[in-house]
Amino acid sequence: MLSQKTRYTIRALQHLSDTWQQGPVRLDAIAEAQNIPRKFLTVILAEMVREGLVISHRGRDGGYELGLPPVDIRYGDIIRLTRGSLALVPCASRNAHEHCQNCLPESECRLRGLMLTLRDEMAAMLDKVTLADPIVVEPPFADEPEAG
C-alpha cells in the first residue's frame, strides 16, 4: 500500500500539474482542493522543493508551482522519493535491498522471485506515466460508500 504521505504528495503534484504555467498556487488552495491537512502539505511541499520538483514563491502573490514540466515528472520517481522503493517486500527492492527476516534464503524463495517480477512490471508502468498523462477517474466499487 502507498503511504498517506505518498498519496498526498501525488495529489498535490497532480494539482500543480493541472495549473502548470498559470502562476503560483497558494498552499491553502491545494490543501482545500485535495483534502490534505495544511501542516502535512507544508512538510510535503518543502521536501518537493528540496528535490527540485516544486518551486516556492514567497510574498503576497506567492505559492507553489512545479519546478519541471509535468511531462518530466514520472509517478515512479514520486513514489521512490516519498517511499524509497517500489518493492512490496524489502528483498525485492532494486535500490534499497534488505534481507527479509524470518524467511528462506533468497536463492530458495519463490515469493521473492514473484515480488521481483511484480516490482519490475510495476516500475516499468510507473516510469512511463507522467503527470502530463491523462488518468481515467474510476467510479467507486459498488459495495463501497462514496467518501464525502
Salt bridges, closest charged atoms under 4 A:
ASP28 OD1 - ARG38 NE 2.53
GLU47 OE1 - LYS5 NZ 2.74
GLU65 OE2 - HIS57 NE2 2.40
ASP77 OD1 - ARG80 NH1 3.51
GLU106 OE2 - HIS97 NE2 2.89
GLU106 OE2 - HIS99 ND1 2.84
GLU106 OE1 - ARG112 NE 3.53
ASP120 OD2 - ARG94 NH2 2.56
ASP120 OD1 - ARG119 NH1 3.17
ASP127 OD2 - ARG80 NH2 2.86
